[in-house]
Each structure stands twice: as C-alpha cells, then as structure tokens.
C-alpha cells in the first residue's frame, strides 16, 4: 500500500493545490512532506517551517470570498 497510496496522495495534493489557487488562496498554505517514523526531527523541522510560512502569509481574506460566494447563491423566496 505504500506505493499506490503515495501516488494517490500526490495526485490529491496537486488537485487541492490547484483548487486553492482557483479560490484565490495561496498554494503555499498546504504542503506535502514525506517522512518515515525514524525521521521525527525532519518532520518537526518541516512543521515549524510550515507554521512560519503560513504566519508570514497572514490571515485568509475570507470576508471577500464570502461576499463573492454569496453573490453566486440563488435567492430564496420567502414562503
């Protein structure tokens, strides 16, 4: 399962990355890291680096996104 699932994960990661870009979000907000159980320090370093990357990007611009998605929603009539 290590071979097949790794390929599936890579495909899903790329799909999610493209989806984020289409939504107007920075693709740097996700990261895929391969680490074995023996590479705990490497994983910890990657996590710390990722946290700093996301912090440097700042908060999401959700209010703008919510306004745009609300405009796309059909208007529901009162009964």
ZADO-781822 format. One line per 10 residues: number of its first residue (from 1); their letters; for each residue z, y, x of N, C-alpha, C, O. Coordinates in steps of 0.2 Angstrom, whole numbers, plus 2048, in hexadecimal, padded with zeros to 3 digits. Example, Ala and Ser with C-alpha at 12.3 -4.5 7.8 and 13.67 -1.06 7.14 Angstrom:
1> as> 827:7E4:842:827:7EA:83E:827:7F0:842:82A:7EF:847 | 823:7F5:840:824:7FB:844:827:800:840:828:806:843 $
! end
This chain:
1> xxxxxxxxxx> 800:7FA:804:800:800:800:800:806:804:7FF:80C:802 | 802:806:80B:802:80C:80F:7FB:80F:810:7FA:815:80F | 7F6:80B:810:7EF:80E:811:7EC:811:80B:7EA:817:80B | 7EC:80D:805:7E9:80F:7FF:7ED:815:7FC:7EA:81A:7FA | 7F4:815:7FC:7F8:81B:7FA:7F7:821:7FE:7F7:826:7FB | 7F6:820:804:7F5:826:808:7EF:82A:807:7EF:830:806 | 7E9:826:806:7E3:829:804:7E4:82C:7FD:7E1:832:7FC | 7E7:829:7F8:7E8:82C:7F2:7EC:832:7F2:7EA:837:7EF | 7F1:832:7F6:7F5:838:7F7:7F1:83E:7FA:7F1:844:7F8 | 7ED:83D:7FF:7E8:842:802:7E4:845:7FD:7E3:84B:7FD $
11> xxxxxxxxxx> 7E1:841:7F9:7DC:843:7F4:7E0:848:7EF:7DD:84D:7ED | 7E6:845:7ED:7EA:849:7E8:7EC:850:7EB:7EC:855:7E7 | 7EE:850:7F1:7F0:856:7F5:7EA:85B:7F5:7EB:861:7F3 | 7E4:859:7F6:7DE:85D:7F7:7DD:860:7F0:7DB:866:7EF | 7DD:85C:7EB:7DC:85E:7E4:7E1:863:7E2:7E0:868:7DF | 7E8:862:7E3:7ED:867:7E2:7EC:86D:7E5:7ED:873:7E3 | 7EA:86D:7EC:7E9:873:7F0:7E3:877:7EC:7E4:87D:7EC | 7DE:874:7EA:7D8:878:7E7:7DA:87B:7E1:7D8:880:7DF | 7DF:877:7DD:7E1:879:7D6:7E5:880:7D7:7E5:884:7D4 | 7EA:880:7DD:7EE:886:7DE:7E9:88C:7DF:7EB:891:7DD $
21> xxxxxxxxxx> 7E4:88B:7E3:7E0:890:7E5:7DC:893:7DF:7DC:899:7DE | 7DA:88E:7DA:7D7:890:7D4:7DC:894:7D0:7DA:899:7CC | 7E2:893:7D0:7E7:896:7CC:7E9:89D:7D0:7ED:8A1:7CD | 7E7:89E:7D5:7E8:8A4:7D9:7EF:8A4:7DD:7F1:8A9:7DF | 7F1:89E:7DF:7F7:89D:7E3:7F4:89B:7EA:7EF:898:7EB | 7F9:89C:7EF:7F7:89B:7F6:7F7:893:7F7:7FC:890:7F5 | 7F2:890:7FA:7F2:889:7FB:7F8:887:800:7F9:882:801 | 7FB:88C:804:800:88B:809:806:889:805:80B:887:809 | 807:88A:7FF:80D:888:7FB:80E:881:7FA:813:87E:7F8 | 809:87D:7FD:80A:875:7FD:809:873:804:805:876:807 $
31> xxxxxxxxxx> 80B:86D:806:80A:86A:80C:80B:863:80C:80F:860:809 | 807:85F:80F:807:858:810:809:856:817:805:858:81C | 80E:853:818:810:851:81E:812:849:81E:815:847:81A | 80F:846:823:810:83F:824:816:83E:829:815:840:82F | 81B:83A:827:820:839:82C:823:832:82A:824:831:824 | 825:82E:82F:828:828:82E:830:829:82E:832:82E:82F | 833:824:82C:83A:824:82C:83D:825:833:843:828:833 | 83A:824:838:83C:825:83F:83B:82C:841:83D:82E:847 | 837:830:83D:836:837:83F:83A:83C:83B:837:841:839 | 840:83B:83A:844:840:836:844:847:839:844:84B:835 $
41> xxxxxxxxxx> 845:848:840:845:84E:842:83E:852:841:83E:858:840 | 839:84E:842:832:851:841:831:853:839:82F:859:838 | 834:84F:835:834:851:82E:838:857:82C:836:85C:829 | 83E:857:82F:842:85D:82E:83F:863:831:840:869:82E | 83C:863:837:839:869:83A:833:86B:835:832:871:834 | 82F:867:832:82A:868:82E:82C:86C:828:82A:871:825 | 832:869:825:835:86C:81F:837:873:820:836:878:81C | 83B:874:826:83D:87B:828:837:880:829:837:885:826 | 832:87D:82C:82C:882:82D:829:883:826:826:889:825 | 828:87E:821:826:87F:81B:82A:884:817:827:889:813 $
51> xxxxxxxxxx> 830:884:817:835:889:814:833:890:816:833:894:812 | 833:891:81D:831:897:81F:82A:89A:81D:82A:8A0:81C | 825:895:81D:81F:897:81B:81F:89A:813:81C:89F:812 | 822:896:80F:823:898:808:827:89E:807:825:8A3:803 | 82C:89F:80B:830:8A5:80B:82B:8AB:80D:82C:8B1:80A | 827:8AA:812:823:8B0:814:81E:8B2:80F:81B:8B7:80F | 81C:8AD:80B:817:8AE:806:81A:8B2:800:816:8B6:7FC | 820:8B2:7FF:824:8B6:7FA:824:8B2:7F3:821:8AC:7F3 | 826:8B5:7EE:826:8B2:7E8:820:8B2:7E5:81B:8B5:7E6 | 81F:8AD:7E0:819:8AC:7DC:818:8B3:7D8:81C:8B6:7D6 $
61> xxxxxxxxxx> 811:8B4:7D6:810:8BA:7D2:80F:8B7:7CB:80A:8B8:7C8 | 814:8B4:7C8:813:8B0:7C2:812:8B5:7BC:80F:8B4:7B7 | 815:8BB:7BC:814:8C0:7B6:80D:8C1:7B5:80A:8C1:7AF | 809:8C2:7BA:802:8C3:7BA:7FE:8BD:7B7:7FA:8BD:7B2 | 800:8B7:7BA:7FD:8B1:7B7:7FF:8AF:7B0:7FB:8AD:7AC | 805:8B1:7AE:807:8B0:7A7:803:8B4:7A2:801:8B2:79D | 802:8BA:7A4:7FE:8BF:7A0:7F7:8BC:79F:7F4:8BC:79A | 7F4:8BA:7A5:7ED:8B7:7A4:7EC:8B1:7A0:7E8:8B0:79C | 7F1:8AC:7A1:7F1:8A6:79D:7F3:8A7:796:7F0:8A4:792 | 7F7:8AC:794:7F8:8AE:78D:7F2:8B1:78A:7F1:8AF:784 $
71> xxxxxxxxx> 7EE:8B4:78E:7E8:8B7:78B:7E3:8B1:789:7DE:8B2:785 | 7E3:8AC:78C:7DF:8A6:78B:7E1:8A2:785:7DD:89E:783 | 7E8:8A2:783:7EA:89E:77E:7E8:8A1:777:7E7:8A7:776 | 7E6:89C:773:7E4:89E:76C:7E9:8A1:768:7EF:8A0:769 | 7E8:8A6:764:7ED:8AA:760:7EE:8A5:75A:7EA:8A3:756 | 7F5:8A4:759:7F7:8A0:753:7F8:8A5:74D:7FC:8AA:74E | 7F6:8A3:748:7F7:8A7:742:7FD:8A5:73E:7FF:89F:73E | 801:8AA:73C:807:8A9:738:806:8A5:731:801:8A7:72E | 80A:8A0:730:808:89C:72A:80B:8A0:723:80A:89D:71E $
! end
